[in-house]
Amino acid sequence: MIQWISNFFSTTKFEESNNDSMKKFLIVGLGNIGAEYANTRHNIGFKVLDFLARRESLDFQTVKLGSLAEYKLKGRTLLLLKPNTYMNLSGKAVQYWMEKEKIEKDNVLIITDDLNLSFGTIRIKPKGSDGGHNGLKSIQQILNTSEYPRFRFGISDEFKKGKQVDYVLGEWDETEKEKLPERLEIAVEAVKALALAGLENTMTTYNGK
């Protein structure tokens, strides 16, 4: 799997842009702050960014409406944001940092959990509905659009009737914990690919992986 990822980056032709604004990206991992939420399925957005930060020796700094780390990658700047607004107000942090850093919505990527995808499955799309997800709902309401890139990470729907909230806010089971590092590795490479190869190429390469 790692060799396949390496081959993708070595064979993909990356086009440079003279427009510095096009080289800046806001990568937002959705989640809830607090130790009680740290290892829950709903916090996979935080988990992906934390995994990337550890790999690249990045430090998150407490900033307005969240925690932020800056990642320099082949002439691109990726601002990794973990909102501290709690899930239901995620849009507030997204809007603030988009405006502050002058980042267009096409260069934003929202990472979130998805019950409709099997565990670890990746689906990246340029737009879409909120799917009942409170974080996406908040972003859509505040940005007044559903046309922004989103990265859905599958958490499956293995819960009994009436137990959806407990499942989403529950911690990974032992099988998931064992498989999670490999899935996070692929998720991180997909985030990097977005900045280097563009949305369409990233979708083609990683969707369904």
BAZASE-257984 format. One record per residue (C-alpha): residue in one letter; x, y, z. Coordinates in steps of 0.001 Angstrom, whole numbers, plus 500000, padded with zeros to 6 digits. Layout:
BEGIN
AXYZ/...
//
This chain:
BEGIN
M500000500000500000/I502768502465500911/Q504570501595497646/W501384502345495707/I501140505759497384/S504799506441496564/N504237505504492938/F501290507904492703/F503391510864493822/S506370509934491657/T504328509553488472/T501823512404488815/K502768515634487040/F502169518573489343/E501531521948487787/E502903525030489492/S500852528205489687/N502202531734489756/N499267532796491875/D500292532486495521/S496662532448496675/M496117529269494678/K498931527638496634/K497276528122500018/F494793525581501356/L492612525376504438/I492306521768505602/V489638521498508294/G489225518407510433/L485850518332512155/G485487517110515713/N484636518035519277/I487169519339521768/G487718517594525082/A489377514370526214/E486049512538526296/Y485718512937522520/A489342512396521481/N489040508766520369/T485462508771519151/R484361508029515605/H482902511523515279/N486393513010515761/I488033511399512746/G488652514861511254/F490839515768514223/K492457512329514057/V493538512739510421/L495127516130511069/D496841514896514234/F498271511975512274/L499613514317509594/A501058516664512208/R502917513833513955/R504341512534510672/E505615515964509653/S506629517165513152/L504111520003513125/D502826521796516204/F499279523042516644/Q498928526512518121/T495837527777519906/V494279530479517749/K490928532172517417/L488169529561517100/G490521526601517022/S493981525057516820/L496114525676513750/A499256524151512265/E501051525264509105/Y502418522666506712/K504713523628503829/L504610521155500944/K506422521665497625/G505611525372497427/R502115524977498868/T500932526060502296/L498377523870504046/L496724525413507078/L495473522563509251/L492544523694511372/K490801521919514234/P487852524129515251/N487218524504518981/T483604525566518449/Y482210522040518849/M480701520319515860/N477451522292515643/L479248525608515099/S482065524426512828/G481070526889510101/K482004529827512286/A485660528774512424/V485768527826508738/Q484409531182507622/Y486734533152509911/W489910531453508663/M488854531521505028/E488403535275505274/K491504535902507375/E493784533933505049/K491930534911501852/I491317531305500838/E488648530554498255/K486223527699498907/D487769525603496120/N490948525462498233/V489118524342501370/L488810520689502363/I486492519589505156/I487303516193506709/T484423514457508416/D482991511095509427/D480354509315507334/L477970506609508506/N477063505633504952/L480565504429504073/S482215501256505316/F484989501696507851/G488001503547506483/T486565504136503018/I487442507506501498/R485102509608499410/I486153513084498288/K483647515302496477/P483598518925495273/K480144519550496748/G477128517798498243/S474440517849500893/D475166517894504609/G473796514335504859/G472441515113508312/H475923515855509642/N475773518797512052/G479264520038511204/L478561520147507477/K475159521664508170/S476774524525510091/I479335525135507334/Q476656525163504655/Q474501527601506612/I477306530058507355/L478996529918503939/N475561529902502281/T476642527195499879/S477053523432499670/E479715523789496970/Y482925523235498872/P485213520159498805/R484647517580501496/F486481514427502503/R484245511771504003/F485896509031506057/G483707505984506518/I482830504860510042/S480150502340508879/D476711501982510438/E477120498965512713/F474742500137515401/K471391498963516681/K468212500932516067/G468087504050518204/K471785503857519054/Q473201506116516337/V474326508892518688/D475989506421521059/Y477753504802518117/V479011508021516542/L480186509372519887/G481565505980520883/E485174504877520626/W486596502627517915/D486337498899518552/E489462496741518716/T489329495676515065/E488973499302513938/K491825500414516183/E494077497820514578/K493241498939511049/L493052502681511716/P496757503580511258/E496803502241507689/R493588504077506850/L494969507295508359/E498128506898506291/I496077506806503101/A493881509686504271/V496938511872504863/E498337511084501422/A494976512049499908/V495120515412501675/K498615516033500280/A497484514961496817/L494710517552496846/A497254520354497222/L499718518892494725/A497591517222492060/G494216518948492353/L490772517778493316/E489887515758490216/N493098513739490229/T492766513125493951/M489195511917493610/T490167509556490782/T493065508123492732/Y491658507846496251/N487874507548496155/G486873504084497263/K490342503234498563/
//
